[in-house]
Amino acid sequence: MSEQSYWIIRFDHQMLIQGGDPQDGVFLRGRASDFGNPKDALLIGQWRGEPIYAADLEEPPNAIDAQLIGLRALFAHAGDEAFALAGRASQMIDWQKQHRFCGRCGSATFMKSDEFAMQCPTCALVAYPRISPAVMVLVQRGNDLLLARSPHFKPGVFSALAGFVEPGETLDQCAKREVLEEVGIEITNLRYFSSQSWPFPNSLMLAFFADYVSGDIQPDAREIEAADWFSRDNLPRLPDGVSIARRLIDAACA
């Protein structure tokens, strides 16, 4: 890492990016020494034909024209390609930090040289980066869409229903269970739309359309603040464009 490379530098759970016009570039470029020679730097891919590394710093590097930005805000600032790469970097940094010790015997682990894996030198347990599959479902009933809001959403925002896949479940089973548990609605005719890596945290979102079968909306108060049927012509405030939820809803209305 003595040569110039691109870097995704995280500090205080925010990304350090180049200052100025995002058209001039988003990720920092320099040598490892410019960033304090971070010992746990990860090579996570390429950006503009050059290697790009990721590192988490306890103090921001000096004498670098940079600004701090949240990961979500990076999408609006630099687009989906940079967001995806920064999301990958953030997930890999968290995985490396969270697996410094073996979960079976407690020994200090080391990074394998031939793959992204932390291995225990004592009992040989290997820990790979964690990916948690989650299903998102947009339920349709004629011209209406079933949308709900979590208490954690921005004020006024409604979205499609979603939940994590449980051990032993298929995606279809998860979709039907989540919708029934969260709003008391039964669905059918599940149709795959698309997927998105979602680093909040470590999720793989798999989005589906589904059709209403029966039931009246009965929100689970533990997870759902409000839910209702909305006409495609009169939708509430929707999630930001960075999320697959927005693309799913937009596709239903196209």
FIKOL-510966 format. One record per residue: x, y, z of N, C-alpha, C, CB in turn. Coordinates in Angstrom, 3 decimals. Glycine has a CB too. Layout:
<nodes>
X;Y;Z;X;Y;Z;X;Y;Z;X;Y;Z
...
</nodes>
This chain:
<nodes>
0.818;-1.210;0.000;0.000;0.000;0.000;0.853;1.261;0.000;-0.926;0.005;1.203
2.056;1.170;-0.583;2.930;2.331;-0.644;2.560;3.239;-1.806;4.381;1.893;-0.764
1.764;2.743;-2.782;1.365;3.537;-3.924;0.026;4.224;-3.668;1.287;2.665;-5.172
-0.268;5.186;-4.521;-1.535;5.909;-4.419;-2.697;4.956;-4.675;-1.576;7.091;-5.415
-3.701;5.025;-3.814;-4.914;4.229;-3.968;-6.101;5.051;-3.484;-4.810;2.884;-3.184
-7.287;4.569;-3.767;-8.479;5.193;-3.203;-8.751;4.593;-1.828;-9.707;5.006;-4.142
-9.383;5.409;-0.976;-9.654;4.984;0.398;-11.066;5.371;0.812;-8.632;5.597;1.365
-11.716;4.466;1.510;-12.956;4.778;2.212;-12.608;4.814;3.689;-14.102;3.726;1.901
-12.543;6.005;4.219;-12.132;6.207;5.602;-13.365;6.509;6.453;-11.087;7.355;5.710
-13.549;5.711;7.503;-14.662;5.932;8.411;-14.143;6.478;9.728;-15.456;4.633;8.637
-14.813;7.502;10.203;-14.458;8.098;11.488;-15.747;8.445;12.218;-13.554;9.364;11.304
-15.875;7.958;13.449;-17.057;8.231;14.260;-18.335;7.833;13.504;-17.105;9.725;14.651
-18.292;6.680;12.823;-19.416;6.111;12.081;-19.892;6.998;10.931;-20.562;5.855;13.020
-19.031;7.872;10.456;-19.306;8.654;9.264;-18.155;8.475;8.284;-19.515;10.151;9.612
-18.433;8.801;7.020;-17.440;8.641;5.977;-16.714;9.957;5.717;-18.092;8.129;4.697
-15.408;9.863;5.550;-14.616;11.016;5.121;-14.527;10.989;3.604;-13.189;11.007;5.769
-15.050;12.028;2.964;-14.984;12.104;1.513;-14.299;13.406;1.106;-16.400;12.006;0.888
-13.963;13.498;-0.171;-13.283;14.682;-0.653;-14.180;15.904;-0.512;-12.852;14.498;-2.104
-13.593;17.016;-0.152;-14.333;18.257;-0.113;-14.537;18.799;-1.520;-13.616;19.280;0.756
-15.449;19.735;-1.669;-15.676;20.349;-2.971;-16.743;19.647;-3.783;-14.406;20.375;-3.747
-16.669;19.814;-5.091;-17.666;19.300;-6.035;-17.590;17.778;-6.118;-17.462;19.920;-7.433
-18.717;17.058;-5.888;-18.679;15.600;-5.977;-18.326;15.095;-7.360;-19.998;15.032;-5.568
-18.478;15.932;-8.394;-18.100;15.513;-9.740;-16.592;15.328;-9.867;-18.586;16.529;-10.762
-15.839;15.949;-8.980;-14.384;15.813;-9.005;-13.917;14.534;-8.319;-13.737;17.016;-8.343
-14.818;13.799;-7.742;-14.460;12.565;-7.036;-15.055;12.570;-5.641;-12.930;12.396;-6.963
-15.290;11.377;-5.120;-15.918;11.299;-3.803;-14.978;10.686;-2.772;-17.205;10.487;-3.878
-14.280;9.615;-3.138;-13.426;8.938;-2.176;-12.035;9.556;-2.145;-13.335;7.456;-2.501
-11.437;9.516;-0.966;-10.093;10.069;-0.790;-9.075;9.236;-1.555;-9.718;10.131;0.703
-8.003;9.876;-1.981;-6.942;9.184;-2.707;-5.613;9.551;-2.078;-6.958;9.542;-4.222
-4.782;8.538;-1.842;-3.482;8.787;-1.236;-2.772;7.497;-0.913;-3.631;9.620;0.014
-1.702;7.617;-0.146;-0.960;6.459;0.334;-1.411;6.098;1.743;0.555;6.732;0.304
-1.114;4.893;2.148;-1.496;4.465;3.495;-0.924;5.399;4.550;-1.026;3.032;3.754
0.267;5.918;4.296;0.910;6.820;5.254;0.133;8.126;5.430;2.332;7.126;4.805
-0.637;8.513;4.417;-1.442;9.730;4.522;-2.569;9.577;5.532;-2.016;10.099;3.165
-2.903;8.325;5.847;-4.008;8.046;6.759;-3.541;7.353;8.036;-5.050;7.191;6.065
-2.247;7.522;8.340;-1.709;6.966;9.571;-1.376;5.491;9.508;-2.662;7.189;10.660
-1.214;4.939;8.287;-0.898;3.519;8.102;-1.828;2.614;8.923;0.562;3.252;8.489
-3.134;2.672;8.662;-4.073;1.848;9.436;-3.744;0.365;9.303;-5.518;2.106;8.977
-3.592;-0.307;10.441;-3.121;-1.697;10.430;-4.182;-2.687;9.968;-2.648;-2.085;11.804
-5.446;-2.324;10.066;-6.516;-3.247;9.706;-7.199;-2.857;8.404;-7.537;-3.315;10.816
-6.491;-2.161;7.523;-7.075;-1.738;6.258;-7.493;-2.945;5.428;-6.086;-0.871;5.475
-8.652;-2.834;4.786;-9.204;-3.919;3.985;-9.276;-3.512;2.518;-10.595;-4.318;4.499
-8.765;-4.348;1.641;-8.933;-4.142;0.208;-10.324;-4.658;-0.173;-7.799;-4.870;-0.618
-11.221;-3.755;-0.559;-12.615;-4.166;-0.770;-13.050;-4.143;-2.229;-13.522;-3.280;0.020
-12.174;-3.751;-3.135;-12.561;-3.741;-4.537;-11.784;-2.699;-5.315;-14.049;-3.488;-4.674
-12.432;-2.176;-6.354;-11.802;-1.162;-7.190;-12.751;0.016;-7.387;-11.387;-1.757;-8.551
-12.143;1.171;-7.586;-12.885;2.385;-7.895;-12.132;3.115;-8.987;-13.071;3.287;-6.631
-12.802;3.335;-10.110;-12.180;3.994;-11.254;-10.902;3.283;-11.692;-11.876;5.445;-10.917
-10.951;1.947;-11.650;-9.831;1.155;-12.155;-8.656;1.006;-11.210;-9.350;1.748;-13.399
-8.779;1.517;-9.991;-7.688;1.416;-9.019;-8.182;0.726;-7.746;-7.116;2.820;-8.686
-7.269;0.119;-6.980;-7.675;-0.519;-5.718;-8.276;0.512;-4.763;-6.467;-1.224;-5.050
-9.244;0.055;-3.968;-9.810;0.921;-2.945;-9.813;0.167;-1.627;-11.245;1.388;-3.327
-9.300;0.833;-0.595;-9.173;0.247;0.738;-10.167;0.905;1.688;-7.728;0.400;1.273
-10.464;0.201;2.762;-11.365;0.733;3.793;-10.689;0.619;5.148;-12.731;-0.022;3.796
-10.893;1.633;5.971;-10.300;1.620;7.314;-11.134;2.482;8.251;-8.832;2.123;7.279
-11.120;2.113;9.516;-11.808;2.847;10.565;-10.751;3.533;11.415;-12.715;1.906;11.428
-10.833;4.859;11.542;-9.829;5.608;12.285;-10.410;6.169;13.575;-9.265;6.737;11.428
-9.571;6.245;14.600;-9.987;6.845;15.865;-9.872;8.357;15.828;-9.157;6.291;17.011
-9.007;8.868;14.950;-8.856;10.303;14.767;-8.807;10.589;13.272;-7.577;10.836;15.487
-9.411;11.682;12.817;-9.365;11.991;11.383;-7.951;12.337;10.952;-10.314;13.149;11.047
-7.555;11.984;9.730;-6.204;12.320;9.260;-6.033;13.824;9.126;-5.915;11.639;7.915
-4.826;14.275;9.328;-4.523;15.704;9.255;-4.176;16.113;7.823;-3.365;16.056;10.204
-4.334;17.399;7.563;-3.878;18.005;6.311;-4.515;17.367;5.084;-2.375;17.904;6.208
-5.776;16.961;5.185;-6.496;16.403;4.039;-7.790;17.175;3.871;-6.775;14.874;4.224
-8.032;17.626;2.641;-9.257;18.356;2.338;-10.401;17.348;2.255;-9.121;19.173;1.004
-11.153;17.242;3.340;-12.200;16.236;3.389;-13.364;16.739;4.228;-11.661;14.915;3.953
-14.499;16.070;4.078;-15.672;16.379;4.880;-16.306;15.075;5.360;-16.692;17.228;4.070
-16.985;15.147;6.496;-17.678;13.988;7.040;-19.108;13.944;6.515;-17.667;14.019;8.582
-19.557;12.730;6.181;-20.909;12.574;5.678;-21.449;11.226;6.132;-20.948;12.699;4.135
-22.735;11.163;6.462;-23.357;9.911;6.843;-23.508;8.990;5.642;-24.708;10.166;7.485
-23.576;7.707;5.901;-23.651;6.733;4.808;-24.910;6.928;3.969;-23.614;5.310;5.364
-26.054;7.170;4.602;-27.289;7.390;3.843;-27.177;8.621;2.959;-28.483;7.536;4.790
-26.576;9.677;3.492;-26.462;10.923;2.743;-25.519;10.792;1.558;-25.990;12.033;3.653
-24.662;9.795;1.584;-23.694;9.617;0.505;-24.394;9.330;-0.816;-22.723;8.486;0.841
-25.560;8.670;-0.770;-26.275;8.353;-1.998;-26.650;9.626;-2.753;-27.530;7.530;-1.687
-27.244;10.575;-2.051;-27.646;11.827;-2.691;-26.438;12.626;-3.152;-28.490;12.665;-1.737
-25.326;12.468;-2.448;-24.129;13.231;-2.757;-23.369;12.653;-3.946;-23.228;13.285;-1.550
-23.338;11.316;-4.056;-22.440;10.703;-5.029;-23.058;9.598;-5.876;-21.273;10.158;-4.325
-24.285;9.173;-5.590;-24.911;8.173;-6.434;-24.838;6.758;-5.894;-24.297;8.208;-7.764
-25.554;5.837;-6.596;-25.730;4.491;-6.066;-24.460;3.649;-6.102;-26.806;3.793;-6.827
-23.577;3.854;-7.079;-22.356;3.054;-7.143;-21.444;3.343;-5.951;-21.610;3.326;-8.455
-21.257;4.614;-5.641;-20.437;4.982;-4.492;-21.097;4.545;-3.191;-20.185;6.490;-4.475
-22.424;4.672;-3.117;-23.153;4.246;-1.914;-22.966;2.749;-1.673;-24.657;4.581;-2.044
-23.084;1.950;-2.750;-22.936;0.502;-2.614;-21.534;0.137;-2.138;-23.238;-0.192;-3.947
-20.522;0.808;-2.680;-19.155;0.505;-2.284;-18.889;0.931;-0.845;-18.170;1.189;-3.223
-19.400;2.093;-0.464;-19.235;2.554;0.912;-20.001;1.662;1.879;-19.702;4.006;1.051
-21.172;1.188;1.463;-21.928;0.265;2.299;-21.178;-1.040;2.516;-23.282;-0.015;1.678
-20.570;-1.547;1.459;-19.752;-2.763;1.583;-18.596;-2.519;2.546;-19.213;-3.209;0.198
-17.947;-1.370;2.416;-16.812;-1.051;3.285;-17.244;-0.994;4.743;-16.177;0.281;2.872
-18.364;-0.340;5.001;-18.846;-0.210;6.379;-19.168;-1.575;6.983;-20.086;0.691;6.426
-19.806;-2.436;6.203;-20.134;-3.771;6.701;-18.882;-4.596;6.981;-21.019;-4.501;5.700
-17.889;-4.479;6.093;-16.665;-5.262;6.270;-15.862;-4.769;7.476;-15.804;-5.195;5.001
-15.844;-3.457;7.685;-15.145;-2.907;8.853;-15.800;-3.409;10.133;-15.144;-1.355;8.818
-17.134;-3.346;10.184;-17.847;-3.808;11.381;-17.598;-5.294;11.625;-19.357;-3.541;11.244
-17.656;-6.089;10.558;-17.424;-7.529;10.694;-16.029;-7.808;11.261;-17.593;-8.231;9.332
-15.023;-7.136;10.739;-13.656;-7.357;11.204;-13.507;-6.975;12.678;-12.666;-6.556;10.348
-14.100;-5.850;13.077;-13.989;-5.403;14.461;-14.751;-6.313;15.418;-14.497;-3.982;14.591
-15.864;-6.877;14.959;-16.704;-7.694;15.826;-16.249;-9.147;15.931;-18.112;-7.655;15.334
-15.241;-9.533;15.149;-14.748;-10.911;15.186;-13.250;-10.960;15.466;-15.054;-11.619;13.866
-12.797;-10.071;16.328;-11.381;-10.071;16.706;-11.041;-11.253;17.606;-11.021;-8.765;17.409
-12.077;-11.824;18.219;-11.868;-12.971;19.102;-12.818;-14.096;18.705;-12.082;-12.573;20.591
-12.371;-15.290;18.914;-13.132;-16.475;18.543;-14.390;-16.592;19.397;-12.269;-17.736;18.687
-15.526;-16.857;18.748;-16.767;-17.014;19.471;-16.904;-18.354;20.161;-17.900;-16.820;18.552
-15.971;-19.282;19.878;-16.041;-20.600;20.501;-15.068;-20.744;21.661;-15.767;-21.672;19.474
-13.819;-20.301;21.483;-12.834;-20.509;22.556;-12.248;-19.207;23.100;-11.710;-21.387;22.053
-12.525;-18.063;22.458;-12.076;-16.777;22.969;-10.693;-16.335;22.533;-12.110;-16.811;24.415
-9.996;-17.125;21.733;-8.654;-16.747;21.278;-8.725;-15.596;20.280;-7.938;-17.956;20.642
-7.646;-14.821;20.204;-7.563;-13.750;19.214;-7.513;-14.357;17.815;-6.319;-12.852;19.468
-8.273;-13.799;16.888;-8.334;-14.324;15.526;-7.382;-13.571;14.606;-9.762;-14.241;14.986
-7.220;-14.086;13.392;-6.418;-13.413;12.377;-7.174;-13.455;11.050;-5.008;-14.076;12.240
-6.860;-12.492;10.182;-7.490;-12.437;8.864;-6.803;-13.417;7.926;-7.438;-11.004;8.285
-7.579;-14.268;7.278;-7.024;-15.187;6.306;-6.551;-14.403;5.080;-8.064;-16.261;5.911
-5.523;-14.908;4.433;-4.936;-14.190;3.306;-5.629;-14.480;1.987;-3.487;-14.531;3.188
-6.401;-15.569;1.910;-6.984;-15.985;0.628;-8.484;-15.719;0.512;-6.731;-17.445;0.417
-9.109;-15.171;1.562;-10.539;-14.886;1.514;-10.899;-13.970;2.673;-11.374;-16.196;1.563
-12.095;-13.376;2.574;-12.587;-12.570;3.684;-13.091;-13.509;4.767;-13.710;-11.588;3.223
-12.239;-13.788;5.727;-12.593;-14.688;6.821;-11.628;-14.453;7.971;-12.562;-16.178;6.363
-12.169;-14.464;9.188;-11.354;-14.390;10.386;-11.266;-15.797;10.968;-11.945;-13.372;11.425
-10.043;-16.259;11.223;-9.861;-17.636;11.690;-9.198;-17.667;13.053;-9.029;-18.437;10.690
-9.628;-18.629;13.852;-9.040;-18.831;15.167;-7.828;-19.750;15.043;-10.080;-19.420;16.154
-6.656;-19.345;15.552;-5.469;-20.197;15.474;-5.505;-21.373;16.451;-4.237;-19.371;15.733
-6.405;-21.316;17.417;-6.470;-22.363;18.444;-7.418;-23.497;18.058;-6.909;-21.762;19.770
-8.656;-23.151;17.695;-9.641;-24.206;17.381;-10.039;-24.230;15.910;-10.885;-24.019;18.229
-9.477;-23.321;15.091;-9.679;-23.275;13.634;-11.080;-22.824;13.207;-9.408;-24.631;13.053
-11.897;-22.282;14.134;-13.204;-21.768;13.754;-13.028;-20.598;12.792;-14.013;-21.338;15.002
-13.819;-20.589;11.715;-13.746;-19.534;10.705;-15.033;-18.711;10.756;-13.525;-20.134;9.277
-14.887;-17.395;10.797;-16.039;-16.487;10.830;-16.052;-15.653;9.558;-15.997;-15.568;12.089
-17.106;-15.823;8.765;-17.271;-15.066;7.530;-18.155;-13.850;7.785;-17.875;-15.954;6.417
-18.117;-12.853;6.896;-19.002;-11.695;7.061;-20.462;-12.123;7.116;-18.794;-10.694;5.919
-21.193;-11.552;8.030;-22.600;-11.918;8.223;-23.498;-11.139;7.263;-23.030;-11.658;9.681
-24.419;-11.853;6.635;-25.436;-11.234;5.792;-26.791;-11.750;6.258;-25.195;-11.547;4.267
-27.693;-10.842;6.599;-29.004;-11.213;7.116;-30.072;-10.953;6.058;-29.322;-10.433;8.412
-30.686;-12.005;5.485;-31.730;-11.794;4.474;-33.007;-11.251;5.092;-32.029;-13.096;3.739
-33.597;-10.283;4.412;-34.859;-9.693;4.851;-35.790;-9.577;3.656;-34.633;-8.304;5.511
-37.062;-9.864;3.880;-38.066;-9.817;2.814;-38.900;-8.549;2.950;-38.976;-11.073;2.855
-39.099;-7.874;1.819;-39.974;-6.702;1.767;-41.149;-7.028;0.854;-39.202;-5.429;1.262
-42.364;-6.680;1.285;-43.572;-7.041;0.536;-44.460;-5.815;0.329;-44.357;-8.151;1.273
-44.784;-5.554;-0.925;-45.757;-4.509;-1.253;-47.059;-5.206;-1.652;-45.229;-3.561;-2.412
-48.054;-5.117;-0.779;-49.332;-5.798;-0.995;-50.252;-4.890;-1.815;-50.000;-6.181;0.367
-50.881;-5.484;-2.846;-51.765;-4.739;-3.742;-53.192;-5.278;-3.652;-51.254;-4.817;-5.197
-54.150;-4.361;-3.660;-55.560;-4.711;-3.668;-56.253;-3.767;-4.639;-56.189;-4.626;-2.231
-56.433;-4.240;-5.884;-56.960;-3.352;-6.914;-56.012;-2.194;-7.147;-58.347;-2.833;-6.526
-56.535;-0.967;-6.997;-55.708;0.227;-7.196;-55.002;0.678;-5.926;-56.555;1.354;-7.722
-55.194;-0.055;-4.828;-54.644;0.355;-3.535;-53.371;-0.413;-3.182;-55.684;0.156;-2.440
-52.502;0.255;-2.441;-51.283;-0.340;-1.920;-51.329;-0.318;-0.394;-50.030;0.407;-2.448
-50.879;-1.391;0.229;-50.818;-1.455;1.685;-49.467;-0.920;2.148;-51.044;-2.909;2.193
-49.487;0.198;2.841;-48.268;0.828;3.340;-48.377;1.008;4.854;-48.021;2.196;2.636
-47.230;0.978;5.509;-47.210;1.111;6.971;-46.013;1.951;7.385;-47.163;-0.283;7.659
-46.028;2.366;8.639;-44.889;3.124;9.145;-44.444;2.573;10.491;-45.239;4.614;9.266
-43.149;2.527;10.643;-42.525;2.157;11.902;-42.303;3.419;12.730;-41.186;1.403;11.663
-42.269;3.290;14.032;-41.964;4.472;14.855;-40.588;5.051;14.583;-42.069;4.122;16.313
-39.723;4.260;13.923;-38.358;4.721;13.653;-38.255;5.514;12.351;-37.414;3.534;13.602
-39.330;5.548;11.553;-39.293;6.272;10.285;-39.284;7.781;10.524;-40.492;5.880;9.408
-38.890;8.514;9.480;-39.032;9.960;9.521;-40.516;10.307;9.612;-38.378;10.621;8.272
-40.853;11.449;10.190;-42.269;11.816;10.348;-43.032;11.760;9.032;-42.384;13.211;10.940
-44.170;11.070;9.053;-45.045;11.029;7.893;-44.709;10.011;6.834;-45.061;12.323;7.279
-43.589;9.320;6.963;-43.155;8.376;5.922;-43.827;7.022;6.108;-41.621;8.212;5.941
-44.365;6.500;5.000;-44.932;5.154;4.961;-44.148;4.335;3.942;-46.457;5.186;4.604
-44.088;3.019;4.169;-43.315;2.157;3.280;-43.968;0.784;3.189;-41.859;2.031;3.771
-43.354;-0.093;2.390;-43.803;-1.482;2.306;-43.414;-2.210;3.588;-43.195;-2.193;1.059
-44.069;-3.314;3.853;-43.776;-4.122;5.031;-42.507;-4.931;4.808;-44.956;-5.054;5.362
-41.775;-5.198;5.899;-40.518;-5.941;5.766;-40.184;-6.638;7.072;-39.365;-5.003;5.351
-39.391;-7.703;6.969;-38.948;-8.426;8.157;-37.853;-9.418;7.809;-40.121;-9.149;8.816
-37.103;-9.813;8.815;-35.981;-10.726;8.604;-36.463;-12.173;8.479;-34.972;-10.602;9.755
-35.748;-12.916;7.652;-36.028;-14.335;7.470;-35.547;-15.091;8.706;-35.344;-14.883;6.178
-36.393;-15.967;9.223;-36.043;-16.757;10.397;-35.421;-18.092;9.978;-37.286;-16.995;11.276
-34.639;-18.723;10.853;-34.033;-20.022;10.526;-35.091;-21.036;10.093;-33.250;-20.566;11.733
-34.814;-21.743;8.997;-35.718;-22.767;8.504;-36.814;-22.265;7.593;-36.325;-23.454;9.634
-36.926;-20.940;7.403;-37.975;-20.373;6.570;-37.531;-20.226;5.118;-38.401;-19.027;7.118
-38.487;-20.354;4.190;-38.278;-19.927;2.819;-38.660;-18.449;2.726;-39.109;-20.800;1.815
-38.310;-17.812;1.612;-38.680;-16.410;1.432;-40.198;-16.256;1.376;-38.040;-15.843;0.153
-40.874;-17.195;0.718;-42.336;-17.134;0.641;-42.971;-17.225;2.027;-42.869;-18.260;-0.253
-42.471;-18.139;2.833;-43.016;-18.307;4.183;-42.774;-17.060;5.022;-42.393;-19.533;4.868
-41.596;-16.482;4.881;-41.280;-15.269;5.636;-42.211;-14.128;5.243;-39.817;-14.859;5.410
-42.429;-13.960;3.936;-43.284;-12.873;3.462;-44.695;-12.997;4.021;-43.327;-12.857;1.936
-45.261;-14.185;3.939;-46.634;-14.385;4.429;-46.713;-14.208;5.943;-47.145;-15.783;4.040
-45.713;-14.718;6.661;-45.715;-14.589;8.120;-45.604;-13.130;8.543;-44.568;-15.400;8.730
-44.659;-12.398;7.935;-44.431;-11.012;8.340;-45.677;-10.149;8.117;-43.243;-10.426;7.570
-46.304;-10.293;6.954;-47.494;-9.488;6.671;-48.623;-9.837;7.637;-47.955;-9.698;5.217
-48.802;-11.121;7.901;-49.862;-11.541;8.820;-49.581;-11.049;10.238;-50.005;-13.072;8.810
-48.322;-11.172;10.689;-47.974;-10.743;12.043;-48.067;-9.226;12.204;-46.568;-11.214;12.394
-47.633;-8.492;11.198;-47.533;-7.042;11.358;-48.855;-6.317;11.145;-46.513;-6.499;10.403
-49.709;-6.827;10.233;-50.959;-6.104;9.963;-52.193;-7.009;9.881;-50.824;-5.339;8.675
-52.050;-8.316;10.090;-53.207;-9.201;10.103;-53.806;-9.496;8.737;-54.246;-8.618;10.959
-53.011;-9.336;7.673;-53.501;-9.538;6.308;-52.900;-10.815;5.718;-53.160;-8.316;5.417
-53.718;-11.583;4.993;-53.241;-12.760;4.281;-53.000;-12.400;2.819;-54.252;-13.931;4.402
-51.915;-12.953;2.253;-51.516;-12.592;0.889;-51.309;-13.843;0.038;-50.227;-11.745;0.909
-51.208;-13.609;-1.280;-50.929;-14.689;-2.212;-50.182;-14.113;-3.413;-52.244;-15.404;-2.657
-49.822;-15.001;-4.345;-49.214;-14.596;-5.621;-47.981;-13.716;-5.421;-50.236;-13.853;-6.476
-47.033;-14.208;-4.650;-45.789;-13.475;-4.392;-44.962;-13.415;-5.673;-44.974;-14.144;-3.242
-44.486;-12.212;-6.034;-43.736;-12.010;-7.274;-42.465;-11.222;-6.966;-44.603;-11.268;-8.339
-41.331;-11.811;-7.305;-40.036;-11.183;-7.010;-39.852;-9.916;-7.845;-38.876;-12.173;-7.280
-39.335;-8.860;-7.195;-39.060;-7.598;-7.885;-37.569;-7.367;-8.067;-39.670;-6.435;-7.119
-36.833;-7.273;-6.968;-35.392;-7.008;-7.051;-34.789;-7.176;-5.659;-35.106;-5.567;-7.617
-33.478;-6.975;-5.558;-32.799;-7.073;-4.270;-31.833;-5.912;-4.104;-32.055;-8.417;-4.142
-31.433;-5.690;-2.863;-30.501;-4.601;-2.559;-29.694;-4.941;-1.318;-31.256;-3.268;-2.361
-28.388;-4.777;-1.423;-27.557;-4.864;-0.231;-27.825;-3.625;0.611;-26.037;-4.990;-0.596
-28.139;-3.827;1.879;-28.574;-2.711;2.736;-27.745;-2.738;4.015;-30.114;-2.802;3.064
-26.812;-1.819;4.162;-25.853;-1.883;5.277;-26.338;-1.272;6.576;-24.601;-1.209;4.885
-27.613;-1.457;6.935;-28.161;-0.854;8.155;-28.876;-1.862;9.030;-29.110;0.261;7.803
-28.243;-2.889;9.546;-26.879;-3.299;9.203;-26.874;-4.662;8.519;-25.999;-3.337;10.460
-25.965;-4.887;7.643;-25.618;-6.204;7.096;-26.787;-6.971;6.495;-25.006;-7.033;8.163
-27.716;-6.283;5.875;-28.908;-6.942;5.353;-28.840;-7.122;3.844;-30.148;-6.151;5.723
-29.545;-8.135;3.367;-29.826;-8.294;1.946;-31.333;-8.227;1.801;-29.239;-9.645;1.368
-31.817;-7.121;1.230;-33.248;-6.914;1.085;-33.733;-7.562;-0.206;-33.588;-5.410;1.101
-34.765;-8.400;-0.095;-35.368;-9.058;-1.247;-36.811;-8.601;-1.351;-35.277;-10.612;-1.132
-37.131;-7.870;-2.407;-38.417;-7.190;-2.513;-39.383;-7.949;-3.411;-38.221;-5.779;-3.039
-40.654;-7.987;-2.991;-41.694;-8.726;-3.698;-42.971;-7.900;-3.796;-41.977;-10.058;-2.995
-43.741;-8.161;-4.841;-45.140;-7.760;-4.900;-45.978;-8.931;-4.401;-45.557;-7.335;-6.354
-47.147;-8.653;-3.863;-48.075;-9.703;-3.455;-49.493;-9.176;-3.585;-47.791;-10.176;-2.000
-50.451;-10.095;-3.673;-51.859;-9.728;-3.791;-52.601;-10.014;-2.480;-52.519;-10.491;-4.960
-53.543;-9.157;-2.183;-54.391;-9.301;-0.991;-55.331;-10.498;-1.148;-55.209;-8.006;-0.742
-55.499;-11.249;-0.049;-56.463;-12.349;-0.020;-57.615;-12.036;0.926;-55.775;-13.654;0.398
-57.290;-11.747;2.173;-58.345;-11.512;3.161;-57.774;-10.823;4.391;-59.024;-12.838;3.560
-58.694;-10.367;5.262;-58.297;-9.787;6.537;-58.478;-8.282;6.594;-56.874;-10.122;6.820
-58.662;-7.782;7.810;-58.715;-6.346;8.069;-57.412;-5.920;8.741;-59.948;-5.979;8.956
-56.969;-4.716;8.444;-55.694;-4.227;8.979;-55.763;-4.130;10.499;-55.335;-2.851;8.369
-54.859;-4.847;11.147;-54.724;-4.808;12.602;-53.226;-4.691;12.925;-55.366;-6.094;13.278
-52.710;-3.466;13.001;-51.270;-3.269;13.198;-50.763;-3.857;14.507;-50.943;-1.798;13.153
-49.599;-4.485;14.442;-48.901;-4.951;15.634;-48.237;-3.735;16.274;-47.845;-6.074;15.291
-48.743;-3.313;17.408;-48.286;-2.067;18.028;-46.812;-2.080;18.395;-49.096;-1.786;19.255
-46.221;-3.242;18.511;-44.800;-3.310;18.861;-43.910;-2.878;17.703;-44.432;-4.723;19.294
-44.385;-3.041;16.468;-43.553;-2.741;15.308;-44.164;-1.723;14.355;-43.270;-3.997;14.564
-45.488;-1.637;14.337;-46.171;-0.801;13.351;-46.940;0.309;14.049;-47.120;-1.646;12.481
-46.597;1.543;13.712;-47.265;2.711;14.299;-48.592;2.996;13.607;-46.359;3.943;14.214
-48.632;2.759;12.298;-49.848;2.988;11.521;-49.746;2.212;10.219;-50.070;4.507;11.249
-50.890;1.804;9.677;-50.941;1.098;8.397;-52.289;1.367;7.757;-50.705;-0.435;8.578
-52.298;1.408;6.412;-53.556;1.685;5.730;-53.404;1.361;4.244;-53.985;3.167;5.932
-54.571;1.315;3.556;-54.586;1.185;2.106;-54.522;2.586;1.508;-55.859;0.411;1.612
-53.636;2.770;0.537;-53.491;4.068;-0.124;-53.668;3.891;-1.628;-52.106;4.706;0.195
-54.448;4.769;-2.225;-54.598;4.752;-3.669;-53.276;5.112;-4.332;-55.707;5.719;-4.112
-52.995;4.480;-5.463;-51.778;4.816;-6.203;-51.739;6.292;-6.590;-51.668;3.950;-7.453
-52.898;6.912;-6.668;-52.979;8.319;-7.061;-52.893;9.276;-5.880;-54.260;8.564;-7.807
-52.847;8.739;-4.669;-52.833;9.601;-3.477;-51.984;8.941;-2.384;-54.292;9.866;-2.960
-50.689;8.862;-2.632;-49.780;8.189;-1.708;-49.257;9.157;-0.648;-48.610;7.563;-2.474
-48.909;8.644;0.527;-48.299;9.488;1.572;-46.837;9.758;1.237;-48.415;8.813;2.970
-46.154;10.377;2.146;-44.717;10.583;1.976;-44.028;9.222;1.940;-44.134;11.475;3.121
-43.125;9.029;0.979;-42.481;7.738;0.759;-41.007;7.766;1.165;-42.611;7.331;-0.704
-40.372;6.592;1.268;-38.950;6.544;1.630;-38.076;7.237;0.588;-38.498;5.093;1.799
-36.864;7.581;0.983;-35.914;8.215;0.071;-35.569;7.273;-1.080;-34.634;8.632;0.825
-35.109;7.842;-2.174;-34.786;7.067;-3.363;-33.643;6.094;-3.204;-34.474;7.975;-4.457
-32.856;6.212;-2.131;-31.740;5.301;-1.915;-32.218;3.886;-1.634;-30.877;5.792;-0.770
-33.446;3.721;-1.158;-33.908;2.412;-0.703;-34.661;1.662;-1.795;-34.795;2.567;0.517
-34.605;0.338;-1.719;-35.355;-0.492;-2.652;-36.853;-0.332;-2.408;-34.940;-1.972;-2.518
-37.254;0.057;-1.207;-38.671;0.276;-0.911;-39.254;1.325;-1.848;-38.860;0.708;0.554
-38.516;2.399;-2.077;-39.012;3.458;-2.967;-39.108;2.951;-4.400;-38.095;4.699;-2.905
-38.120;2.190;-4.839;-38.159;1.651;-6.196;-39.302;0.669;-6.368;-36.842;0.976;-6.537
-39.590;-0.094;-5.329;-40.686;-1.066;-5.355;-42.023;-0.341;-5.513;-40.686;-1.930;-4.063
-42.218;0.702;-4.714;-43.478;1.455;-4.779;-43.603;2.197;-6.106;-43.570;2.451;-3.608
-42.505;2.803;-6.557;-42.536;3.504;-7.843;-42.884;2.561;-8.983;-41.193;4.173;-8.116
-42.342;1.328;-8.927;-42.629;0.356;-9.987;-44.097;-0.036;-9.998;-41.761;-0.889;-9.818
-44.709;-0.099;-8.827;-46.134;-0.450;-8.747;-47.016;0.653;-9.316;-46.531;-0.732;-7.298
-46.499;1.859;-9.299;-47.290;3.001;-9.764;-46.984;3.404;-11.206;-47.055;4.181;-8.858
-46.008;2.738;-11.800;-45.597;3.112;-13.166;-46.664;2.742;-14.201;-44.266;2.428;-13.525
</nodes>
